[in-house]
Amino acid sequence: MSDPALRAALTADLDATVSAPAARLAHYLADIFGPTTVAILHYGSRSHTADPPKGSAYDFFVIVDDNASAYRSFIAHTGPRFGARTATLLAGVLPPNIIGVKLEGEQPDETLTGKCVVLSASDLVLACGRRAKDHFTKGRLIQPLRLAWVRDDMSRRAIEDALFDARANTFEWAKPDLPESFDTADYCRTLLSTSYAGEIRVEKTSRAGEVFASQSALMLGMYDALLRKLAADGVLTASGDGYGQPRPTSFSERMRVRWYFRRSKLRAIARWNKSLVLYDHWVEYLRQKAERRAGIAIELTPREKQWPLIFLWPRAIRLLMTTRR
C-alpha cells in the first residue's frame, strides 16, 4: 500500500506541537541513551490533553540502534539499580523494556517523570509489522503522537515507515469487531476499544471513548484517508459517508485475531515481571494509575508491596472485573 498521500495522512501527527516539559525530557533522554538514540516519540495523555491527570508520567518511546550501547550509556548517566547486561538480556527476550526516568523541572520542587518504552529500531519494525508477536507497541502507536526528538532525516524516515506499517494495516485485526456499516469515527472507536480490550489494563469501559474524544480531530484525518484507500482498492465498499465489508470475516480470520490478542495478554503478564526489575517503584506507579483510571482509593498491604507477583493477583483480578463492567 505504497501511496505518498496516504503515508502523509497517516504520519501527519508527528509534527504536532510538543509541550516545553516534554521537549526538555525528550532531549534529556536522547542525551542519556547516547549517540545510538534514533528518535523519541511522545504519546499518552500528556501528549494530547491540555489538562492531564495530576501525577501522570510523560510517556515516551525511545528508539535506539543498539540495545547494549544504549543501556551502557543509560547506566553511566543515571546509575540505576539494574545493570546494562541485565537490561540488554531482558530486551532481547521480550521487547520492549519499560524504564522510569526522573528529571528536575524548571519550577521549584518540580520533578518530571518519564515512562520510557525502550525499543531497538529492528524490534520496532517487527512490532509494527504483520508478524508482530503482540499488540503492545501497535496499541500505542496507532494513536496520535508527537515526534519529540529525532537524530536526522534518515531516522525520521525509518520512524515514518514503521508508523505507516502499523496504521495502514489496522483493518487486519479490527475487522472482526467492525459493525456491518461504519464511518470513520466508528472505525477509530473500534481501533481503540479493540486495543484496550486486547490488553490487560485497569481502565473503565468508557476509556476508549474518552481517548477518541480527546484525539478525534487527528484520528479522523488519519483514518479517513486509510478507509478511502481501502475502498478504492476494493477491500471495503463505500456507500455515502459510510463503509462496509464486501464479505463477512471468516472463522479462520476471527480465530487468528483472537489468538493474536490472547498471546498479547500472556506476553503482557510476562512483561510485568521485567518491569519489577527495571522500573523503580513499579507497583506504586501501577497503584496510582489504577486509582486515577478506576476512580477508587487503593491501599496495598505490606505483603502485596513486598511480593506483588504472589499476593497482588487476587486484588488485580477483582479490580479488572470491576472496571470492565
C-alpha positions in Angstrom: 0.0 0.0 0.0 2.7 2.5 -1.2 0.8 5.7 -1.5 2.5 9.1 -0.7 -0.8 10.8 0.1 -1.8 8.1 2.5 1.6 8.0 4.1 1.4 11.8 4.6 -2.0 11.4 6.2 -1.0 8.5 8.5 2.1 10.3 9.8 0.8 13.9 9.9 0.6 13.8 13.7 4.4 13.5 14.1 4.7 17.3 13.6 2.2 18.3 16.3 3.5 20.6 19.0 5.3 19.2 22.0 5.0 20.9 25.3 8.0 22.5 26.8 8.4 20.0 29.7 8.0 17.1 27.3 10.6 18.6 24.9 13.0 19.0 27.8 12.6 15.4 28.9 13.0 14.2 25.3 16.3 16.0 24.9 17.5 14.6 28.2 16.5 11.1 27.1 18.4 11.5 23.8 21.4 12.5 25.9 21.4 9.8 28.5 20.8 7.0 25.9 23.7 8.3 23.9 24.5 8.5 20.2 22.7 5.3 19.5 19.4 7.1 20.1 17.3 7.2 16.9 14.1 9.1 17.9 11.9 10.0 20.9 8.2 9.6 20.4 5.8 11.3 22.9 2.4 9.6 23.4 -0.2 9.2 26.0 -2.4 11.6 28.0 0.2 14.3 28.4 0.8 14.5 24.6 -2.7 15.3 23.7 -4.5 16.6 26.8 -4.3 20.2 27.9 -5.2 19.2 31.5 -3.7 15.7 32.0 -4.3 13.7 35.2 -2.4 15.0 38.2 0.7 12.9 38.8 0.7 11.2 35.4 4.0 10.5 33.8 5.2 11.7 30.4 5.1 8.6 28.1 7.8 8.1 25.5 9.0 5.5 23.0 12.8 5.7 23.0 14.0 4.1 19.7 17.7 3.1 19.6 20.0 1.5 17.1 21.6 -0.9 19.6 20.2 -2.0 23.0 23.6 -2.8 24.6 25.1 0.6 23.7 22.0 2.4 24.8 21.9 0.7 28.2 25.6 1.2 28.8 25.1 4.9 28.2 22.0 5.0 30.3 23.7 3.2 33.2 26.7 5.6 33.0 24.5 8.7 33.2 21.8 7.6 35.8 23.2 4.7 37.8 20.0 2.7 38.3 19.7 -0.5 40.4 20.0 -2.8 37.4 23.0 -3.3 35.1 23.4 -2.9 31.4 23.8 -6.6 30.7 20.5 -7.4 32.6 18.6 -4.7 30.6 20.1 -5.9 27.3 19.2 -9.5 28.1 15.6 -8.7 29.0 15.2 -6.5 25.9 16.3 -9.5 23.8 13.9 -11.9 25.5 10.7 -9.9 25.5 11.0 -6.4 23.9 10.3 -3.7 24.7 11.7 -2.7 28.2 9.9 -0.1 30.3 12.1 2.2 32.4 11.3 5.1 34.6 13.3 8.4 34.4 13.2 11.5 36.6 14.4 15.0 35.8 14.3 18.1 37.9 11.8 20.6 36.4 12.3 24.3 35.9 9.8 25.2 38.7 10.8 24.8 42.4 10.1 21.3 43.8 9.1 20.2 40.3 10.1 16.7 39.1 9.4 15.5 35.6 8.7 11.8 35.4 9.1 9.9 32.2 7.9 6.4 31.5 10.1 5.1 28.7 9.3 2.3 26.4 12.8 1.4 25.0 12.8 -0.4 21.7 15.5 -1.1 19.2 14.9 0.1 15.6 14.8 -3.5 14.4 12.3 -4.6 17.1 10.2 -1.5 16.2 9.9 -2.7 12.6 8.8 -6.2 13.8 6.4 -4.9 16.4 4.7 -2.6 13.8 4.5 -5.3 11.0 2.1 -8.0 10.1 4.1 -10.6 12.1 4.1 -8.7 15.4 4.3 -11.0 18.4 1.9 -8.9 20.4 -0.2 -5.7 20.4 1.7 -3.7 23.0 3.5 -1.4 20.5 0.8 -1.2 17.9 -1.8 -0.4 20.5 0.0 2.7 21.4 1.4 3.8 18.0 -2.0 3.7 16.2 -3.0 6.7 18.3 -1.7 10.2 17.6 1.7 11.0 19.0 4.4 13.6 18.6 8.0 13.3 17.3 9.7 14.9 20.3 13.3 14.4 19.1 14.9 12.7 16.0 18.5 12.3 15.1 18.4 13.0 11.4 16.3 12.8 8.3 17.1 9.2 7.7 16.0 8.3 11.2 12.7 10.2 10.7 12.1 8.2 7.5 12.6 5.0 9.4 10.1 6.1 12.1 7.6 7.1 9.4 8.0 3.7 7.7 7.2 1.8 11.0 4.2 4.0 11.9 2.8 3.7 8.4 3.0 -0.1 8.6 1.3 -0.2 11.9 -1.5 2.1 10.9 -2.1 1.1 7.3 -2.7 -2.5 8.4 -5.1 -1.8 11.3 -8.0 -3.2 9.3 -6.5 -6.7 9.5 -7.1 -7.0 13.3 -10.0 -4.6 13.6 -12.4 -6.1 11.0 -13.9 -8.8 13.3 -15.2 -6.1 15.6 -16.4 -3.6 13.0 -20.2 -3.2 12.6 -21.8 -4.2 9.3 -21.9 -0.5 8.3 -19.5 2.1 9.7 -18.0 5.5 9.2 -14.5 6.9 10.1 -15.5 7.7 13.7 -16.8 4.2 14.2 -13.6 2.8 12.8 -11.5 4.9 15.2 -13.6 3.9 18.2 -13.3 0.2 17.2 -9.5 0.5 16.9 -9.3 2.0 20.4 -11.9 -0.3 22.1 -10.4 -3.5 20.5 -6.9 -2.4 21.5 -7.9 -1.7 25.1 -9.9 -5.0 25.3 -6.9 -6.8 23.9 -4.6 -5.8 26.7 -4.6 -6.1 30.5 -5.4 -2.6 31.6 -7.1 -1.1 34.6 -9.4 1.1 32.6 -13.1 1.8 32.6 -15.0 0.6 29.6 -15.7 4.2 28.7 -11.9 4.9 28.4 -11.8 4.2 24.6 -14.5 6.8 24.0 -12.7 9.3 26.2 -9.5 8.8 24.4 -11.2 9.2 21.0 -12.9 12.4 22.1 -9.5 13.9 23.1 -7.8 12.9 19.8 -10.7 12.8 17.3 -9.5 15.6 15.0 -6.2 13.9 14.3 -7.5 10.4 14.2 -10.4 11.2 11.8 -7.9 12.8 9.4 -5.5 9.9 9.6 -8.0 7.0 9.2 -10.4 8.7 6.8 -7.6 8.6 4.3 -7.0 4.9 5.0 -10.7 3.9 4.6 -10.9 5.8 1.3 -7.8 3.9 0.1 -9.2 0.6 1.2 -12.5 1.4 -0.6 -10.6 2.3 -3.8 -8.7 -1.0 -3.6 -11.9 -3.0 -3.2 -11.2 -4.1 0.3 -14.2 -2.1 1.5 -17.4 -1.0 -0.2 -18.3 2.7 0.0 -21.9 3.9 0.4 -22.5 7.6 1.1 -20.4 8.6 4.1 -20.0 5.0 5.3 -18.3 1.8 4.5 -19.0 -1.9 4.6 -17.1 -5.2 4.2 -17.8 -6.9 0.9 -17.7 -10.3 2.7 -18.1 -11.4 6.3 -15.0 -12.1 8.3 -14.2 -15.8 8.1 -13.9 -18.1 11.0 -10.2 -18.6 10.4 -9.6 -14.8 10.4 -11.5 -14.4 13.6 -9.5 -17.2 15.3 -6.2 -15.7 14.1 -7.1 -12.3 15.6 -8.4 -13.9 18.8 -5.1 -15.8 19.2 -3.1 -12.7 18.4 -4.7 -10.8 21.3 -4.7 -13.8 23.7 -0.9 -14.2 23.1 -0.5 -10.5 23.6 -2.1 -10.7 27.0 0.2 -13.6 28.0 3.3 -11.6 26.9 2.0 -8.5 28.8 1.9 -10.5 32.0 5.5 -11.7 31.4 6.5 -8.1 30.7 5.2 -7.0 34.2 7.9 -9.3 35.7 10.5 -7.4 33.8 9.2 -4.0 35.0 9.7 -5.1 38.6 13.4 -5.3 37.8 13.8 -2.3 35.5 11.3 0.3 36.8 11.8 1.7 40.3 8.6 1.7 42.3 6.7 0.0 39.5 4.0 -1.4 41.9 3.4 2.1 43.3 3.2 3.5 39.8 0.6 1.0 38.9 -1.3 1.7 42.1 -1.5 5.4 41.4 -2.5 4.8 37.8 -5.2 2.4 38.8 -6.6 4.9 41.3 -6.8 7.5 38.5 -8.4 5.2 36.0 -10.7 3.3 38.3 -11.7 6.3 40.4 -11.3 4.5 43.7 -8.7 4.6 46.5 -6.3 1.7 46.6 -4.2 0.8 49.7 -1.7 -2.1 49.3 -0.8 -4.3 52.2 2.9 -4.7 53.2 2.7 -8.3 51.8 1.4 -7.1 48.5 4.1 -4.5 48.2 6.9 -6.9 49.0 5.7 -9.9 46.9 3.4 -8.4 44.3 3.7 -11.3 41.8 2.3 -13.7 44.5 -0.2 -11.7 46.6 -1.3 -8.9 44.3 -3.1 -11.0 41.7 -6.4 -11.6 43.6 -6.8 -7.8 44.1 -5.8 -7.1 40.5 -8.4 -9.6 39.1 -11.1 -8.1 41.2 -10.2 -4.6 40.1 -10.1 -5.7 36.4 -13.6 -7.2 36.7 -14.9 -4.1 38.4 -13.6 -1.7 35.8 -14.8 -3.8 32.9 -18.4 -3.6 34.0 
